[in-house]
Amino acid sequence: MNNRDAWYRGCRAGLALVALLAATACDRSGSADYFPLGGEQIWDYEIRRSIKGEQHTQRLLLTSLPTANIDGTEYFPQVRLDGRVDVFSRTRDGIERINFANSPTLPVLPAELKPKATWKAPGQILFLEITGAFHATFQERKKLTIDLDYVVEAMDDTVEVAAGSFTNCMRIKSTGSMFAGATLKEFLGISFIQIEQTEWYAPGVGLVKRVRKESTTPADWNNNFEQELMALN
């Protein structure tokens, strides 16, 4: 097991750092950063969904753990209440989410953020998180991704959420569509999926609001998704 995998297993076990790497922890919070990494913060979100005529509400807590410099690369972990750990890194290309299954890293935000900046990234299909009666097929469907096109629409929005009023927010629009393929056609009767999403990021805070609409053909699984920052500690 290499150093990075040992550290990641330590994070998943609920440790800030495994003993091997404890001396490498550091703090790199940035007040002007739209996706703060490092430091010790807790983001408390409320998620609201409307799907198949039903309303679903849940809370999402993200806690940043101490960072680690492993073999010359700096890693920034965040842990969720269910024990899932997301790990990010900052490179010259921007912020990326690390995949520890030897798959390609996923771009989160590019290094240069300005109006009309564009990029592409695969994203999860969120309505699949709450579908399926059989665990095995549900887990397989949940792995499906959709390619999204991102564009920075503004850098000066003001956003009102439960956590407060945030100024100079960056607004990002993303869109994507795909033919569903055999898996979704067989299990859910879906032939086509279209996504429209808008996100707002506040300097020094990160994501404060997300509004997303997932439309399906037929419309049985249309999903309206909202994520709102309730508190930042």
VEXTOR-372960 format. One record per residue: x, y, z of N, C-alpha, C in turn; residue in three letters. Coordinates in steps of 0.02 Angstrom, whole numbers. Layout:
! VEXTOR-372960
<<X Y Z> <X Y Z> <X Y Z> 'ALA'>
...
//
This chain:
! VEXTOR-372960
<<42 -60 0> <0 0 0> <44 62 0> 'MET'>
<<31 109 -47> <72 169 -49> <47 221 2> 'ASN'>
<<85 276 8> <68 326 58> <0 356 48> 'ASN'>
<<-18 370 -15> <-82 402 -28> <-140 358 -9> 'ARG'>
<<-135 292 -26> <-189 247 -9> <-195 237 66> 'ASP'>
<<-137 236 100> <-139 229 173> <-173 289 205> 'ALA'>
<<-158 348 180> <-190 409 206> <-266 408 193> 'TRP'>
<<-285 388 132> <-356 387 115> <-394 337 158> 'TYR'>
<<-365 279 170> <-397 229 213> <-405 257 284> 'ARG'>
<<-355 296 306> <-360 328 371> <-417 377 375> 'GLY'>
<<-426 417 321> <-482 465 319> <-549 428 321> 'CYS'>
<<-555 374 284> <-618 337 282> <-633 304 348> 'ARG'>
<<-581 288 386> <-590 259 452> <-609 311 504> 'ALA'>
<<-613 375 483> <-633 428 529> <-575 465 560> 'GLY'>
<<-514 454 535> <-455 488 563> <-439 549 521> 'LEU'>
<<-416 602 552> <-395 661 515> <-335 644 472> 'ALA'>
<<-287 607 499> <-229 584 462> <-205 520 495> 'LEU'>
<<-180 474 456> <-148 416 485> <-82 438 516> 'VAL'>
<<-58 401 564> <2 422 600> <62 432 555> 'ALA'>
<<66 393 503> <122 398 457> <129 467 428> 'LEU'>
<<72 501 418> <72 565 383> <51 624 426> 'LEU'>
<<45 615 490> <19 667 534> <61 730 530> 'ALA'>
<<126 723 521> <169 781 521> <163 823 458> 'ALA'>
<<127 798 408> <123 834 345> <62 878 340> 'THR'>
<<19 878 391> <-43 917 388> <-28 992 384> 'ALA'>
<<-71 1028 348> <-62 1100 341> <-130 1132 328> 'CYS'>
<<-131 1198 327> <-193 1236 318> <-184 1283 259> 'ASP'>
<<-229 1278 209> <-225 1322 151> <-293 1351 135> 'ARG'>
<<-327 1377 184> <-390 1410 169> <-376 1476 135> 'SER'>
<<-421 1496 90> <-410 1558 54> <-472 1600 53> 'GLY'>
<<-469 1663 76> <-528 1704 83> <-559 1722 16> 'SER'>
<<-518 1724 -37> <-544 1743 -103> <-559 1683 -146> 'ALA'>
<<-561 1624 -117> <-568 1562 -155> <-642 1544 -161> 'ASP'>
<<-664 1526 -221> <-734 1506 -231> <-745 1433 -211> 'TYR'>
<<-693 1395 -200> <-698 1326 -178> <-645 1316 -125> 'PHE'>
<<-657 1340 -63> <-605 1338 -11> <-582 1267 4> 'PRO'>
<<-518 1259 6> <-487 1195 23> <-442 1205 83> 'LEU'>
<<-441 1156 127> <-401 1161 187> <-440 1194 243> 'GLY'>
<<-407 1205 299> <-441 1233 357> <-488 1181 387> 'GLY'>
<<-529 1203 434> <-577 1158 466> <-645 1193 464> 'GLU'>
<<-687 1173 417> <-752 1203 408> <-805 1148 402> 'GLN'>
<<-867 1167 418> <-924 1122 410> <-977 1159 370> 'ILE'>
<<-996 1132 313> <-1049 1159 271> <-1113 1119 284> 'TRP'>
<<-1166 1154 303> <-1230 1122 318> <-1279 1142 263> 'ASP'>
<<-1300 1093 223> <-1346 1105 167> <-1413 1071 179> 'TYR'>
<<-1465 1101 151> <-1529 1066 145> <-1540 1051 71> 'GLU'>
<<-1561 990 57> <-1575 968 -11> <-1650 953 -17> 'ILE'>
<<-1681 982 -68> <-1752 971 -81> <-1761 944 -151> 'ARG'>
<<-1799 890 -156> <-1812 859 -221> <-1888 853 -232> 'ARG'>
<<-1908 859 -294> <-1976 844 -315> <-1972 795 -372> 'SER'>
<<-1995 734 -360> <-1990 682 -411> <-2049 634 -405> 'ILE'>
<<-2079 618 -462> <-2138 574 -465> <-2193 598 -418> 'LYS'>
<<-2202 663 -412> <-2255 691 -371> <-2242 689 -297> 'GLY'>
<<-2181 670 -277> <-2164 666 -206> <-2110 716 -189> 'GLU'>
<<-2113 743 -128> <-2063 789 -103> <-2015 752 -56> 'GLN'>
<<-1951 762 -66> <-1899 732 -24> <-1854 787 3> 'HIS'>
<<-1840 785 68> <-1795 834 99> <-1743 797 139> 'THR'>
<<-1681 819 134> <-1627 790 173> <-1575 842 190> 'GLN'>
<<-1534 828 239> <-1479 873 256> <-1413 841 236> 'ARG'>
<<-1367 884 215> <-1301 861 195> <-1249 902 234> 'LEU'>
<<-1208 867 273> <-1154 899 310> <-1088 879 279> 'LEU'>
<<-1047 928 260> <-980 916 234> <-930 946 283> 'LEU'>
<<-882 907 305> <-831 929 352> <-763 922 321> 'THR'>
<<-725 976 318> <-658 972 290> <-610 945 343> 'SER'>
<<-568 899 323> <-517 870 366> <-450 904 352> 'LEU'>
<<-401 896 397> <-335 924 384> <-306 898 318> 'PRO'>
<<-270 939 285> <-241 920 220> <-178 880 230> 'THR'>
<<-155 849 176> <-93 810 179> <-53 821 115> 'ALA'>
<<12 826 122> <57 829 66> <91 761 60> 'ASN'>
<<72 725 7> <95 656 -1> <133 650 -66> 'ILE'>
<<197 633 -59> <239 624 -118> <237 685 -163> 'ASP'>
<<234 745 -134> <237 806 -172> <170 833 -196> 'GLY'>
<<116 797 -184> <49 820 -203> <8 833 -141> 'THR'>
<<-29 890 -141> <-69 909 -83> <-141 886 -93> 'GLU'>
<<-169 853 -43> <-236 826 -46> <-281 859 7> 'TYR'>
<<-344 871 -12> <-391 906 31> <-454 862 39> 'PHE'>
<<-463 828 95> <-521 784 103> <-580 819 136> 'PRO'>
<<-640 796 117> <-702 816 149> <-740 752 165> 'GLN'>
<<-768 748 225> <-804 688 246> <-878 705 255> 'VAL'>
<<-921 657 238> <-993 665 247> <-1015 624 308> 'ARG'>
<<-1078 636 329> <-1103 601 388> <-1104 525 378> 'LEU'>
<<-1115 503 316> <-1118 431 304> <-1049 399 298> 'ASP'>
<<-996 439 309> <-928 412 307> <-895 418 239> 'GLY'>
<<-931 439 188> <-901 447 122> <-850 504 125> 'ARG'>
<<-793 494 94> <-740 544 92> <-728 565 20> 'VAL'>
<<-734 629 7> <-716 658 -58> <-649 692 -51> 'ASP'>
<<-603 680 -97> <-536 708 -93> <-523 751 -154> 'VAL'>
<<-497 811 -142> <-484 859 -196> <-410 877 -198> 'PHE'>
<<-388 899 -255> <-320 925 -261> <-323 989 -304> 'SER'>
<<-272 1032 -294> <-268 1094 -333> <-207 1088 -378> 'ARG'>
<<-218 1094 -444> <-164 1089 -492> <-162 1154 -533> 'THR'>
<<-116 1158 -580> <-113 1218 -623> <-174 1224 -667> 'ARG'>
<<-211 1168 -676> <-272 1169 -717> <-334 1189 -676> 'ASP'>
<<-329 1188 -610> <-386 1205 -568> <-394 1155 -512> 'GLY'>
<<-456 1148 -489> <-472 1102 -434> <-502 1039 -463> 'ILE'>
<<-478 981 -439> <-500 917 -464> <-521 873 -406> 'GLU'>
<<-569 829 -419> <-589 778 -371> <-551 714 -388> 'ARG'>
<<-518 685 -338> <-477 626 -348> <-520 563 -346> 'ILE'>
<<-509 519 -393> <-542 454 -393> <-491 401 -373> 'ASN'>
<<-504 368 -317> <-456 320 -291> <-466 250 -320> 'PHE'>
<<-506 244 -372> <-515 180 -406> <-476 179 -471> 'ALA'>
<<-423 220 -474> <-379 223 -533> <-416 247 -596> 'ASN'>
<<-470 284 -586> <-506 315 -642> <-482 387 -649> 'SER'>
<<-496 419 -706> <-474 488 -715> <-502 534 -661> 'PRO'>
<<-464 585 -643> <-489 636 -597> <-544 676 -630> 'THR'>
<<-586 707 -590> <-643 745 -617> <-632 819 -605> 'LEU'>
<<-634 861 -657> <-626 932 -647> <-685 961 -609> 'PRO'>
<<-671 1005 -561> <-723 1039 -522> <-729 1111 -544> 'VAL'>
<<-674 1149 -540> <-672 1218 -564> <-605 1229 -599> 'LEU'>
<<-604 1265 -655> <-541 1278 -689> <-500 1330 -652> 'PRO'>
<<-437 1336 -669> <-393 1383 -634> <-413 1455 -648> 'ALA'>
<<-434 1470 -709> <-453 1538 -727> <-528 1545 -728> 'GLU'>
<<-554 1585 -681> <-626 1595 -676> <-643 1666 -695> 'LEU'>
<<-681 1673 -748> <-701 1739 -772> <-764 1729 -814> 'LYS'>
<<-803 1783 -826> <-863 1776 -867> <-848 1743 -935> 'PRO'>
<<-891 1697 -954> <-889 1660 -1017> <-836 1604 -1018> 'LYS'>
<<-801 1593 -962> <-756 1536 -958> <-797 1472 -965> 'ALA'>
<<-771 1423 -1003> <-808 1361 -1016> <-764 1301 -1003> 'THR'>
<<-796 1245 -986> <-761 1181 -979> <-812 1125 -981> 'TRP'>
<<-789 1065 -985> <-832 1005 -987> <-812 959 -930> 'LYS'>
<<-861 922 -904> <-848 873 -851> <-906 824 -847> 'ALA'>
<<-892 761 -833> <-947 714 -822> <-979 726 -754> 'PRO'>
<<-1045 715 -750> <-1081 725 -688> <-1127 666 -674> 'GLY'>
<<-1146 659 -610> <-1193 607 -590> <-1264 625 -612> 'GLN'>
<<-1305 574 -622> <-1376 583 -635> <-1411 576 -568> 'ILE'>
<<-1434 631 -539> <-1453 632 -469> <-1516 593 -453> 'LEU'>
<<-1564 589 -500> <-1625 554 -483> <-1614 480 -472> 'PHE'>
<<-1558 453 -496> <-1544 383 -487> <-1528 366 -415> 'LEU'>
<<-1513 417 -374> <-1498 404 -303> <-1558 378 -265> 'GLU'>
<<-1619 391 -289> <-1678 372 -251> <-1724 327 -291> 'ILE'>
<<-1696 287 -335> <-1736 240 -374> <-1710 170 -364> 'THR'>
<<-1753 121 -379> <-1731 51 -381> <-1746 13 -318> 'GLY'>
<<-1778 -44 -327> <-1795 -87 -270> <-1740 -137 -255> 'ALA'>
<<-1698 -152 -303> <-1647 -203 -294> <-1578 -171 -289> 'PHE'>
<<-1544 -184 -234> <-1483 -148 -218> <-1430 -154 -273> 'HIS'>
<<-1421 -214 -300> <-1367 -224 -350> <-1380 -184 -413> 'ALA'>
<<-1441 -186 -439> <-1454 -148 -500> <-1454 -74 -487> 'THR'>
<<-1477 -53 -427> <-1475 17 -410> <-1404 43 -409> 'PHE'>
<<-1357 6 -378> <-1288 28 -375> <-1258 32 -445> 'GLN'>
<<-1277 -14 -489> <-1250 -12 -557> <-1276 49 -594> 'GLU'>
<<-1341 64 -588> <-1369 122 -622> <-1339 187 -595> 'ARG'>
<<-1325 189 -530> <-1301 250 -499> <-1232 270 -526> 'LYS'>
<<-1196 224 -557> <-1130 239 -584> <-1135 277 -650> 'LYS'>
<<-1193 280 -680> <-1200 314 -744> <-1185 388 -737> 'LEU'>
<<-1152 416 -786> <-1136 487 -786> <-1161 518 -851> 'THR'>
<<-1164 585 -851> <-1184 623 -909> <-1134 680 -919> 'ILE'>
<<-1113 691 -980> <-1065 745 -995> <-1100 812 -993> 'ASP'>
<<-1073 859 -955> <-1102 925 -947> <-1056 979 -974> 'LEU'>
<<-1085 1029 -1005> <-1049 1089 -1028> <-1061 1145 -978> 'ASP'>
<<-1006 1173 -952> <-1010 1225 -901> <-990 1293 -930> 'TYR'>
<<-1023 1345 -906> <-1004 1413 -925> <-1014 1459 -866> 'VAL'>
<<-966 1504 -854> <-973 1555 -802> <-1016 1612 -831> 'VAL'>
<<-1074 1623 -801> <-1120 1673 -828> <-1110 1742 -794> 'GLU'>
<<-1089 1743 -732> <-1081 1807 -696> <-1035 1797 -637> 'ALA'>
<<-1006 1853 -614> <-961 1852 -557> <-985 1900 -501> 'MET'>
<<-1044 1928 -508> <-1065 1980 -461> <-1137 1971 -437> 'ASP'>
<<-1162 1910 -435> <-1229 1897 -410> <-1233 1905 -334> 'ASP'>
<<-1291 1924 -310> <-1306 1923 -239> <-1357 1867 -226> 'THR'>
<<-1342 1824 -179> <-1384 1765 -167> <-1407 1765 -94> 'VAL'>
<<-1473 1756 -85> <-1502 1752 -18> <-1520 1679 -4> 'GLU'>
<<-1489 1652 49> <-1504 1584 71> <-1512 1585 146> 'VAL'>
<<-1528 1527 175> <-1539 1524 247> <-1477 1545 286> 'ALA'>
<<-1418 1532 258> <-1356 1549 293> <-1341 1623 292> 'ALA'>
<<-1377 1662 250> <-1365 1734 247> <-1366 1760 176> 'GLY'>
<<-1344 1823 169> <-1340 1855 104> <-1267 1857 81> 'SER'>
<<-1255 1833 20> <-1187 1829 -5> <-1182 1871 -69> 'PHE'>
<<-1131 1914 -72> <-1121 1958 -129> <-1062 1933 -171> 'THR'>
<<-1056 1961 -231> <-1002 1944 -277> <-998 1868 -290> 'ASN'>
<<-1056 1837 -296> <-1057 1766 -308> <-1046 1750 -382> 'CYS'>
<<-1013 1695 -395> <-1003 1671 -462> <-1060 1625 -481> 'MET'>
<<-1093 1639 -538> <-1148 1598 -562> <-1125 1555 -620> 'ARG'>
<<-1134 1489 -615> <-1112 1442 -666> <-1173 1404 -691> 'ILE'>
<<-1180 1402 -757> <-1234 1363 -789> <-1204 1301 -821> 'LYS'>
<<-1238 1245 -814> <-1215 1183 -847> <-1275 1148 -878> 'SER'>
<<-1262 1119 -936> <-1315 1084 -974> <-1285 1020 -1004> 'THR'>
<<-1329 972 -1016> <-1308 911 -1048> <-1368 867 -1064> 'GLY'>
<<-1359 822 -1111> <-1412 776 -1130> <-1381 711 -1155> 'SER'>
<<-1421 658 -1153> <-1396 593 -1176> <-1455 546 -1189> 'MET'>
<<-1445 500 -1237> <-1491 444 -1244> <-1476 396 -1187> 'PHE'>
<<-1528 371 -1155> <-1519 335 -1092> <-1484 267 -1100> 'ALA'>
<<-1493 234 -1155> <-1461 170 -1165> <-1502 112 -1137> 'GLY'>
<<-1476 52 -1144> <-1514 -8 -1128> <-1531 -15 -1055> 'ALA'>
<<-1485 5 -1011> <-1495 -6 -939> <-1556 32 -914> 'THR'>
<<-1557 98 -926> <-1613 137 -902> <-1677 122 -941> 'LEU'>
<<-1671 104 -1003> <-1729 85 -1043> <-1762 23 -1014> 'LYS'>
<<-1721 -25 -994> <-1748 -88 -968> <-1778 -80 -899> 'GLU'>
<<-1743 -45 -854> <-1765 -42 -784> <-1815 14 -770> 'PHE'>
<<-1809 71 -805> <-1852 128 -789> <-1893 152 -848> 'LEU'>
<<-1884 123 -907> <-1922 145 -965> <-1902 212 -992> 'GLY'>
<<-1841 235 -977> <-1817 301 -997> <-1777 295 -1062> 'ILE'>
<<-1789 341 -1109> <-1752 340 -1172> <-1706 400 -1180> 'SER'>
<<-1719 456 -1143> <-1680 516 -1153> <-1678 556 -1088> 'PHE'>
<<-1621 589 -1074> <-1612 629 -1013> <-1583 696 -1032> 'ILE'>
<<-1609 749 -1004> <-1582 816 -1015> <-1574 850 -947> 'GLN'>
<<-1518 886 -938> <-1503 919 -874> <-1488 993 -885> 'ILE'>
<<-1518 1034 -841> <-1501 1105 -837> <-1488 1122 -764> 'GLU'>
<<-1432 1153 -750> <-1412 1166 -682> <-1381 1235 -676> 'GLN'>
<<-1396 1270 -620> <-1364 1333 -604> <-1336 1329 -534> 'THR'>
<<-1273 1350 -525> <-1240 1349 -460> <-1214 1418 -444> 'GLU'>
<<-1215 1436 -380> <-1186 1499 -356> <-1132 1484 -305> 'TRP'>
<<-1073 1512 -315> <-1017 1504 -269> <-998 1573 -241> 'TYR'>
<<-990 1577 -174> <-972 1640 -141> <-898 1638 -123> 'ALA'>
<<-862 1694 -131> <-791 1696 -113> <-780 1678 -39> 'PRO'>
<<-732 1634 -28> <-716 1614 40> <-765 1567 72> 'GLY'>
<<-819 1550 37> <-872 1507 64> <-880 1443 24> 'VAL'>
<<-883 1450 -42> <-895 1393 -85> <-967 1393 -109> 'GLY'>
<<-993 1334 -123> <-1060 1328 -149> <-1112 1352 -98> 'LEU'>
<<-1155 1399 -119> <-1208 1422 -75> <-1277 1401 -100> 'VAL'>
<<-1283 1388 -166> <-1348 1368 -192> <-1339 1330 -257> 'LYS'>
<<-1381 1280 -267> <-1383 1242 -330> <-1455 1229 -348> 'ARG'>
<<-1473 1243 -410> <-1540 1227 -436> <-1531 1184 -498> 'VAL'>
<<-1566 1129 -500> <-1555 1081 -555> <-1621 1050 -577> 'ARG'>
<<-1629 1043 -641> <-1687 1009 -669> <-1663 953 -714> 'LYS'>
<<-1684 892 -698> <-1670 833 -739> <-1735 812 -773> 'GLU'>
<<-1737 817 -839> <-1797 799 -877> <-1785 733 -912> 'SER'>
<<-1835 689 -909> <-1830 624 -942> <-1884 616 -994> 'THR'>
<<-1872 572 -1042> <-1922 554 -1092> <-1933 478 -1087> 'THR'>
<<-1995 457 -1069> <-2052 498 -1048> <-2037 534 -982> 'PRO'>
<<-2083 578 -961> <-2070 624 -905> <-2080 593 -837> 'ALA'>
<<-2085 527 -832> <-2101 495 -768> <-2050 510 -713> 'ASP'>
<<-1986 521 -732> <-1934 530 -681> <-1906 601 -680> 'TRP'>
<<-1944 650 -705> <-1922 719 -700> <-1904 736 -627> 'ASN'>
<<-1846 768 -618> <-1820 780 -550> <-1802 854 -543> 'ASN'>
<<-1835 889 -497> <-1816 957 -478> <-1777 954 -413> 'ASN'>
<<-1716 981 -415> <-1668 973 -359> <-1644 1042 -339> 'PHE'>
<<-1647 1056 -273> <-1620 1119 -247> <-1575 1104 -187> 'GLU'>
<<-1518 1137 -184> <-1472 1130 -129> <-1456 1200 -102> 'GLN'>
<<-1466 1211 -38> <-1459 1278 -8> <-1416 1274 55> 'GLU'>
<<-1369 1320 61> <-1326 1323 120> <-1367 1349 179> 'LEU'>
<<-1369 1309 233> <-1406 1329 293> <-1360 1362 344> 'MET'>
<<-1298 1339 348> <-1250 1366 397> <-1180 1347 377> 'ALA'>
<<-1132 1389 397> <-1062 1374 387> <-1026 1385 453> 'LEU'>
<<-994 1332 478> <-961 1335 543> <-886 1323 536> 'ASN'>
//
